[in-house]
Amino acid sequence: TGVTLAITPSATSSKILALVTQPARVIGSTPIRGGFKLLRGSTPVWNSSEFTEHLHVRNAADEHDTLITFSHLDSPSTTSSTTYTVHAKLTTGTSMLVFEGSYGANIILMEIAG
């Protein structure tokens, strides 16, 4: 999605709180479905089993804009720089557009002492 940010925890016991805002547009015949997940490096840490449906549009025109927001408290157990990235997947419909920073997409990472 282009929403990515790195943080370097000060202790292995620290937790990282990720706050995500992701504008998206889905296009196609209804129903339109899509999902999002958060990765630490290449490891899914939120919505890790599947791209569970976070976006489901019924009885709408061929295009729908929405704002996906979520938070996740992670335990990376490292003091190395750690990158978090948002991924998106369209499961039914024609296409999904995920907008970047100029459209309001962002990720905020906060270290919480463990």
C-alpha positions as CSV (number, residue, x, y, z in Angstrom):
1,T,0.0,0.0,0.0
2,G,3.0,2.3,0.4
3,V,2.2,2.7,4.1
4,T,5.4,1.7,5.9
5,L,7.5,2.9,8.8
6,A,10.4,1.7,10.9
7,I,11.1,2.0,14.6
8,T,14.1,0.9,16.8
9,P,12.9,-0.4,20.2
10,S,15.2,0.5,23.1
11,A,14.7,-2.8,24.9
12,T,13.7,-6.4,23.9
13,S,10.8,-6.2,26.4
14,S,9.3,-3.2,24.7
15,K,6.0,-3.4,22.9
16,I,5.2,-1.4,19.7
17,L,1.7,0.1,19.3
18,A,0.8,0.5,15.6
19,L,-2.0,2.9,14.7
20,V,-3.0,2.7,11.0
21,T,-5.2,4.8,8.8
22,Q,-5.7,3.6,5.2
23,P,-8.0,5.3,2.7
24,A,-9.2,2.9,0.0
25,R,-11.5,2.8,-3.1
26,V,-13.0,-0.4,-4.4
27,I,-14.5,-0.8,-7.8
28,G,-16.7,-3.4,-9.4
29,S,-20.1,-5.1,-9.2
30,T,-21.4,-5.6,-5.6
31,P,-20.7,-7.4,-3.4
32,I,-17.1,-6.1,-3.3
33,R,-14.8,-7.4,-0.6
34,G,-11.3,-6.7,0.6
35,G,-8.9,-7.1,3.5
36,F,-5.9,-5.7,5.1
37,K,-3.0,-7.0,7.2
38,L,0.0,-5.6,9.1
39,L,3.5,-7.1,8.6
40,R,6.6,-6.7,10.8
41,G,9.2,-7.3,8.1
42,S,7.8,-10.2,6.2
43,T,5.9,-11.6,9.2
44,P,2.1,-10.9,9.4
45,V,1.3,-9.7,12.9
46,W,-2.3,-8.5,12.6
47,N,-4.9,-10.4,10.6
48,S,-2.2,-13.0,10.2
49,S,-4.1,-16.1,9.1
50,E,-5.9,-14.6,6.0
51,F,-6.9,-11.3,4.6
52,T,-10.1,-11.4,6.7
53,E,-12.8,-9.2,5.2
54,H,-12.6,-5.7,6.5
55,L,-14.4,-4.1,3.6
56,H,-17.7,-5.4,2.3
57,V,-19.9,-3.3,0.0
58,R,-23.4,-4.3,-1.0
59,N,-26.1,-2.5,-3.0
60,A,-23.8,0.4,-4.0
61,A,-22.7,2.0,-7.2
62,D,-19.7,0.6,-9.0
63,E,-17.3,2.5,-6.8
64,H,-17.0,3.0,-3.0
65,D,-14.6,5.0,-1.0
66,T,-13.8,4.1,2.6
67,L,-11.3,4.7,5.5
68,I,-9.9,1.6,7.2
69,T,-8.4,2.2,10.7
70,F,-6.9,-0.3,13.1
71,S,-4.5,-0.7,15.9
72,H,-2.2,-3.5,17.0
73,L,0.1,-4.0,20.0
74,D,3.1,-6.0,18.9
75,S,6.0,-7.6,20.8
76,P,8.9,-7.7,18.4
77,S,11.5,-8.8,21.1
78,T,14.4,-6.9,19.4
79,T,16.4,-3.8,19.6
80,S,17.1,-3.7,15.9
81,S,15.3,-1.4,13.4
82,T,11.9,-3.0,12.7
83,T,9.7,-2.1,9.7
84,Y,5.9,-2.3,9.7
85,T,4.0,-2.3,6.4
86,V,0.3,-2.4,5.6
87,H,-0.8,-4.8,2.8
88,A,-4.2,-4.9,1.1
89,K,-6.0,-7.5,-1.0
90,L,-9.2,-7.4,-3.1
91,T,-11.1,-10.7,-2.8
92,T,-14.1,-9.9,-5.0
93,G,-14.7,-6.9,-7.3
94,T,-12.7,-5.4,-10.1
95,S,-10.0,-3.4,-8.4
96,M,-8.9,-1.8,-5.1
97,L,-7.0,1.5,-4.9
98,V,-5.1,2.2,-1.7
99,F,-4.1,5.8,-1.2
100,E,-0.8,7.0,0.2
101,G,0.1,9.9,2.5
102,S,-1.2,12.8,0.5
103,Y,-4.7,11.2,0.8
104,G,-4.4,10.7,4.6
105,A,-2.8,7.2,4.8
106,N,-0.4,6.9,7.7
107,I,1.0,4.6,10.3
108,I,2.1,5.8,13.8
109,L,4.4,3.6,15.8
110,M,4.9,4.1,19.5
111,E,7.2,2.2,21.8
112,I,5.7,1.1,25.1
113,A,8.2,0.1,27.9
114,G,7.8,-3.6,28.8
